[in-house]
Amino acid sequence: MKLISVQENLKKGLLIVSHGTGKNINLPILNNILIKAYQNTIELISTNLEIGIIHKLRGKVEEDGEFTVDAKIITEYVNLLPSENVEIEEVDGELKIECDNFKTKVKGESAKEFPLIPTVAQDNYYSCSVGELKKALNSVAFAVSNSENRIELSGVLFNFEDDRLTLVATDSYRLAEKSIAVKANNNFNNQKLIVPARTVQEVLRILSNYNSEDLNFEVNGEVKISISDNQILFTIDSVELVSRLINGQYPDYKQIIPDKSKTEITTSKQNLSRAVKAVAIFSKTGINDVSLEFKNNKIIISASSGQSGESRVDVDAEITGIDNEVAINYRYLVDGLNNITSDKVKLSVVSNNTPCVLTADKDDDYLYVVMPIRQ
C-alpha cells in the first residue's frame, strides 16, 4: 500500500474516525484504524463492533493495499505534521510516514483480523438538512436514560411518518420531543426505530466537525439516513456512520402528556431561566427542588434549605386558568428552557401531581415534559 494525501485532509479524517475505535481485551485490533487504498480511493475505517465509521479521503493511490495502525498514535502524530503532502507506505509490517523533513515508522497489524463493517443498502433513504438534524438531536439527546435497566430508553426514538421525522428521548423523569421535515426517497412505510445514545452523540460530533469549518454546509448540506433490519446508516458528505439499532418497543409516551391543562403560563424564557438558576442555589442538595406558584400574573419561584437559606423571585407572566403550583427539579426545567429558541415560553400545568408541558410560545415542533416532585 502506498498513498499520498494532504496533511489537512488526513488530519480531519483521522479525527473523525478515531472516535469510533473501541477497547476490547479479546480483540485489541479495535484500537486501530484501518487504512484502505484501492482504485484511487482512500478510506479510513474504525469500529467498536456497535458503530462503524468510514471516511473517504481525497488523495492519490500509488499502490493498492490495506493496513491497520493504532488510532491514538497516528492521529496525534499526523496532527503535528506541517501542512504539506503526506506520503504513507506499508513496508514489512510497518507504516512509513514522510512529510517534509518528518520521517517515521509506525508498527501496525495486518488488516485480516479487522472486523467487517456491516453494509446497509443506500438505494432507499430519508434525507434532511444538516442544520435541522443537528439542532433536533441536540434538543432531545440530553434526556436519554443513562440506566441499562430499560434498554429501550437508552436511545433516541426515530419516528418516520410521511414527510416528518419525530425524535423522542426520555429517562422517565422528563421527556423531549422534536419534529423536523424529511424527504422520503424510498418506498418505506412509516417506521419507528431506536438509535443508541452513543450513535447519536457520534453523529452530532461529525456534524459539528463539518459545521465549524463550513457554515454553508449547515445550511445546504444534507444527511442521508438508510435503514436495514437492525442497522442504520448516516451518510454525511464523505463520512458514513453505520450503527446497530436497539431491539425493543419504545413506550407509548403520548399517554403521559396531558391533553388539557388547568393553567397556562406565558413568560420570558430569559427571565424565567435566570430566576430559576438564582433560586436553585438554595434548593435541597440531591433533590434540586424549586417551587413554582402561578397567580395574579406572576410566577413566584422559591426554594429553601436548612443548610444554605432560602430565596424567592417573582417573574411577570401572562396566566390563564386557575391559580396553581408545582415543585420541579430545577435541572430538568433549565435543560428544557435551554433547548427552546424563542424568546417566550409556555408552561401548561394541570396539578402538582401531573407532568408539566413546556413549549415555545409559537412553535409546535418542540415539546418538553417534566415530572413534578411529589410533595
Residue pairs with C-beta under 8 A, 6 or more apart in sequence:
1 35
1 37
1 63
1 64
1 65
1 66
1 67
1 88
1 89
1 90
2 37
2 61
2 62
2 63
2 65
2 87
2 88
2 89
2 90
3 35
3 37
3 42
3 59
3 60
3 61
3 62
3 63
3 87
3 88
3 89
4 59
4 60
4 62
4 85
4 86
4 87
4 88
5 42
5 57
5 58
5 59
5 60
5 85
5 86
5 88
6 58
6 59
6 83
6 84
6 85
6 86
7 78
7 81
7 82
7 83
7 84
7 85
7 86
7 99
8 83
9 57
9 58
9 59
10 57
10 59
10 78
10 86
11 78
11 79
11 81
12 209
13 44
13 55
13 57
14 33
14 44
14 71
14 74
14 75
14 78
14 79
15 75
15 79
15 209
16 44
16 53
16 55
16 206
16 209
16 239
17 33
17 44
17 45
17 46
17 53
17 54
17 55
17 71
18 33
18 46
18 71
18 72
18 75
19 46
19 53
19 202
19 205
20 46
20 47
20 48
20 51
20 52
20 53
20 202
20 241
21 30
21 31
21 32
21 33
21 46
21 47
21 48
21 71
22 30
22 31
22 47
22 48
22 49
22 50
23 30
23 31
24 30
24 48
24 49
27 49
27 113
27 115
29 68
29 109
29 113
29 114
29 115
30 47
30 48
30 49
30 115
31 70
31 71
31 72
32 46
32 68
32 69
32 70
32 71
32 108
32 109
32 114
33 44
33 45
33 46
33 68
33 69
33 70
33 71
33 74
33 75
34 43
34 44
34 45
34 46
34 66
34 67
34 68
34 111
34 114
35 42
35 43
35 44
35 45
35 66
35 67
35 68
35 69
35 88
35 95
36 42
36 43
36 45
36 65
36 66
36 111
37 43
37 61
37 63
37 64
37 65
37 66
38 61
38 64
38 65
38 66
39 61
39 64
40 60
40 61
41 56
41 61
42 56
42 57
42 58
42 59
42 61
43 54
43 55
43 56
43 57
44 54
44 55
44 57
45 52
45 53
45 54
45 55
45 114
45 117
46 52
46 53
46 71
47 53
47 115
47 117
49 115
50 196
50 198
50 199
50 243
50 244
51 198
51 199
51 202
51 241
51 242
51 243
51 244
52 117
52 118
52 241
52 242
52 243
53 202
53 206
53 239
53 240
53 241
54 117
54 239
54 240
54 241
54 242
55 238
55 239
55 240
56 238
56 239
57 238
63 89
65 90
66 111
67 90
67 95
67 108
67 109
67 110
67 111
68 108
68 109
68 110
68 111
68 114
69 95
69 106
69 107
69 108
69 109
70 106
70 108
73 106
74 95
74 97
74 106
77 97
77 104
77 106
78 86
78 97
81 99
81 100
81 102
82 99
82 100
82 102
84 99
84 100
85 99
86 97
86 98
86 99
87 96
87 97
87 98
87 99
88 95
88 96
88 97
89 95
89 96
90 96
90 108
91 105
93 107
93 108
93 109
93 110
94 105
94 106
94 107
94 108
95 105
95 106
95 107
95 108
96 103
96 104
96 105
97 103
97 104
97 105
97 106
117 242
118 228
118 231
118 242
119 242
120 226
120 227
120 228
120 231
120 232
120 233
120 242
121 226
121 228
122 224
122 226
122 233
122 235
123 186
124 185
124 186
124 187
124 188
124 226
125 185
125 186
125 224
125 225
125 226
125 227
125 235
126 160
126 165
126 182
126 183
126 184
126 185
126 186
126 188
126 224
126 225
127 182
127 183
127 185
127 222
127 223
127 224
127 225
128 165
128 180
128 181
128 182
128 183
128 222
128 223
128 225
129 180
129 181
129 219
129 221
129 222
129 223
130 207
130 210
130 211
130 217
130 218
130 219
130 221
130 222
130 223
130 236
131 211
131 218
131 219
131 221
132 180
132 181
133 180
133 203
133 207
133 223
134 204
134 207
134 208
134 211
134 218
135 178
136 165
136 167
136 178
136 179
136 180
137 156
137 167
137 200
137 203
137 204
137 207
138 204
138 339
139 167
139 176
139 178
139 339
139 366
140 156
140 167
140 168
140 169
140 176
140 177
140 178
141 156
141 169
141 197
141 200
141 201
141 204
142 169
142 176
142 335
142 339
143 169
143 170
143 171
143 174
143 175
143 176
143 335
144 153
144 154
144 155
144 156
144 169
144 170
144 171
144 197
144 200
145 153
145 154
145 170
145 171
145 172
146 154
146 171
147 153
147 154
147 171
148 154
150 172
151 246
151 247
151 248
152 194
152 246
152 248
152 249
152 250
152 251
153 170
153 171
153 172
153 251
154 196
154 197
154 246
155 169
155 194
155 195
155 196
155 197
155 199
155 200
155 246
156 167
156 168
156 169
156 194
156 195
156 197
156 200
157 166
157 167
157 168
157 169
157 192
157 193
157 194
157 250
157 253
158 165
158 166
158 167
158 192
158 193
158 194
158 195
158 225
158 232
159 165
159 166
159 167
159 168
159 190
159 192
160 182
160 184
160 188
160 190
160 191
160 192
161 190
162 184
162 190
163 181
163 182
163 183
163 184
164 179
164 180
164 181
164 182
165 179
165 180
165 181
165 182
166 177
166 178
166 179
167 177
167 178
167 179
167 180
168 175
168 176
168 177
168 250
168 253
169 175
169 176
170 176
170 251
170 253
172 371
173 329
173 332
173 370
173 371
174 332
174 335
174 336
174 368
174 369
174 370
174 371
175 253
175 256
175 257
175 368
175 369
175 370
176 336
176 339
176 366
176 367
176 368
176 369
177 253
177 366
177 367
177 368
177 369
178 365
178 366
178 367
179 365
179 366
180 365
182 225
188 227
191 227
192 250
193 227
193 232
193 245
194 245
194 246
194 248
194 250
195 232
195 243
195 245
195 246
196 243
196 244
196 245
196 246
199 232
199 241
199 243
202 241
202 243
203 234
203 236
203 241
206 234
206 236
206 239
206 241
207 223
207 236
210 217
210 218
210 221
210 236
210 237
211 217
211 218
217 237
221 236
221 237
223 234
223 235
223 236
224 233
224 234
224 235
225 232
225 233
225 234
225 235
226 232
226 233
226 235
227 233
230 244
230 245
230 247
231 242
231 243
231 244
231 245
232 242
232 243
232 245
233 240
233 241
233 242
233 243
234 240
234 241
234 242
234 243
256 355
256 369
257 355
257 357
257 367
257 369
258 348
258 350
258 354
258 355
258 357
260 350
261 321
261 348
261 349
261 350
261 357
262 321
262 322
262 324
262 349
262 350
262 351
263 294
263 319
263 320
263 321
263 322
263 323
263 324
263 348
263 349
263 350
264 319
264 320
264 321
264 346
264 347
264 348
264 349
265 294
265 299
265 317
265 318
265 319
265 346
265 347
265 348
265 349
266 317
266 318
266 319
266 344
266 345
266 346
266 347
266 361
267 299
267 315
267 316
267 317
267 318
267 344
267 345
267 347
268 315
268 316
268 343
268 344
268 345
269 337
269 340
269 342
269 343
269 344
269 345
270 343
271 315
271 316
272 299
272 315
272 337
272 345
273 334
273 337
273 338
275 299
275 301
275 313
275 315
276 290
276 301
276 330
276 333
276 334
276 337
277 330
277 334
278 311
278 313
279 290
279 301
279 302
279 303
279 311
279 312
279 313
279 330
280 288
280 290
280 303
280 330
280 331
280 334
281 303
281 308
281 311
282 303
282 304
282 305
282 308
282 309
282 310
282 311
283 289
283 290
283 303
283 305
283 330
284 303
284 305
285 305
285 307
287 329
287 373
288 329
288 330
288 331
289 303
289 327
289 328
289 329
289 330
289 373
290 301
290 302
290 303
290 327
290 328
290 330
290 333
291 300
291 301
291 302
291 303
291 325
291 326
291 327
292 299
292 300
292 301
292 325
292 326
292 327
292 328
293 299
293 300
293 301
293 302
293 323
293 324
293 325
294 300
294 317
294 319
294 323
294 324
294 325
294 347
294 349
295 319
295 323
295 324
296 319
297 316
297 317
297 318
297 319
298 314
298 315
298 316
298 317
298 319
299 314
299 315
299 317
300 312
300 313
300 314
301 312
301 313
301 314
301 315
302 310
302 311
302 312
302 313
303 310
303 311
303 330
304 310
304 311
324 349
324 351
324 352
325 352
326 349
326 351
326 352
326 356
326 372
327 352
327 372
327 373
327 374
327 375
328 356
328 370
328 372
328 373
329 370
329 373
332 370
332 371
333 358
333 370
336 358
336 368
336 370
337 345
337 358
339 366
339 368
340 358
340 359
340 360
340 363
340 366
340 368
341 360
341 363
342 360
342 361
342 362
342 363
343 361
344 360
344 361
344 362
345 358
345 359
345 360
345 361
346 358
346 359
346 360
346 361
347 356
347 357
347 358
348 356
348 357
348 358
348 359
349 356
352 372
352 374
352 375
353 372
353 374
354 372
355 369
355 370
355 371
355 372
356 369
356 370
356 372
357 367
357 368
357 369
358 367
358 368
358 369
358 370
359 366
359 367
359 368
360 366
